[in-house]
Amino acid sequence: MASSKTITVEVDDVSYTDDVEPRLLLVQYLRERLGKTGTLIGCDTTNCGACTVHLDGASVKSCTMFAVQADGHSVTTIEGLARDGKLAPLQQAFHQCHALQCGFCTPGMIMQSASLLDENPHPTEQEIRDGLEGNLCRCTGYQNIVAAVQAAADGTVSLDGTVSSDSEAETAGVA
Amino acid sequence: MIPSAFDYAAPATVAEALGLLAAAGDDVKLLAGGQSLIPVMKLRLADPAMVIDLGRIGELSGVRDDGDALTIGAMTPHHQIATDPLIAAHVPLLAKAAATVADPQVRHRGTFGGALVHADPAGDLPAPVLAAEATFILAGPDGERRVAAADFFQGYFTTAVDDGEILTHIRVPKYTGWGAHYEKFTRVAQQWSIVAVAAMVRVEGGTIAEARIGLTNMASTPLRATAVEQALAGAPLTRETIAAASAHAAEGTDPASDLNGDAAYRRHLAEVLTKRAVIAAAGL
């Protein structure tokens, strides 16, 4: 039996120290040990991106990483994105642009979109589509997801629940 | 899916890693970025008794300017290869190929050296590294040895890295001022290449002075399209001469047939993609 390792990981601004088996995947650690079930397991084969979290600020697929590899690092999940009880602009944009139907892909989509906007704050539509190539949506389609990322990048989403006319027109045109 | 249990070590230096590797016996795997190894372990196609994680060895990551060449740490992530200013200036082919690997999340974790040692014939980095005539630097129990890219890739998922050795760095000559392009053909986003072509050209006036062409997934190893390179050398820079040269792209190849396409289709792709890659690299 392989011996367990002690890891210390900062997750959503809280430091945790736990003994884990080396084979424990990061996504299992987040969900089963920390109760962070906002991060979902979709395909479990590195394809769908539902399990996307940030490791030291960069997006990774948490089903394709061992928890021991996160020792000493900082992880942000979808549950750590909102600030002071208010949704982050990307979360608000997904809400307002109807960028989800069943919602299963949404945490991963938003985490990858956040990483994309961090690296490229003003992406073109094609750059958004390329940036989300590792995230699969199987129901609502990508059109409104792209519109939401664009709206968040353009700053046309406001936190009081309104969207500027440009963004509304873009969303209405694809509804 | 949960991998079989394994013992885990995360050494801080190459010397420490070599010691662990020597002590571990046969049933051991080196973990780089894990974007190929971990999926394989989850499927239990691999169930090593021990995993040695190279992720905490700082000396293995980063890009260094060594005068006439760049020295790239084996643990440098694809995302860094795709965005590093030294690579963009001196070997842009590597940046362009790395930007096509899988998807952004995988490029944040997956590493240059890990992908090269994995040596998937459909992987996107071996052909550019072969075309660039890179040198692989291996650390082993008897010290360091260097292997030319032409001798490194030996077959399906097989390289010159021996048991007990670790790929530490890849030294890539500078191609400053050369045009470069990586033309990848695949059915869907984030997938492996069905066929891809890595091209670098040095243009002087209206002439192609030199060309380097690497082929992805046209055999069990990456290949150089030497007949195309010879036909391009000294040729006038026109679409017609590039098309004529590219007709040699499938010579000497041995592509597989699979659900994505049979061997004849891949030979056809090699010619078409070579033409596109050279035209793009030359800026036509």
Interface residues (C-beta under 8 A of the other chain):
Chain A: M1 A2 S3 K5 E21 P22 R23 L25 Q28 D44 T45 T46 N47 G49 T52 L55 A58 S59 V60 K61 T64 M65 F66 V68 Q69 D71 Q112 S115 L116 D130 G131 E133 G134 N135
Chain B: M1 I2 P3 S4 A5 F6 D7 Y8 A10 L31 G34 Q35 I38 P39 M41 K42 V51 D53 G55 H79 A102 D103 P104 Q105 V106 H108 R109 A189 Q190
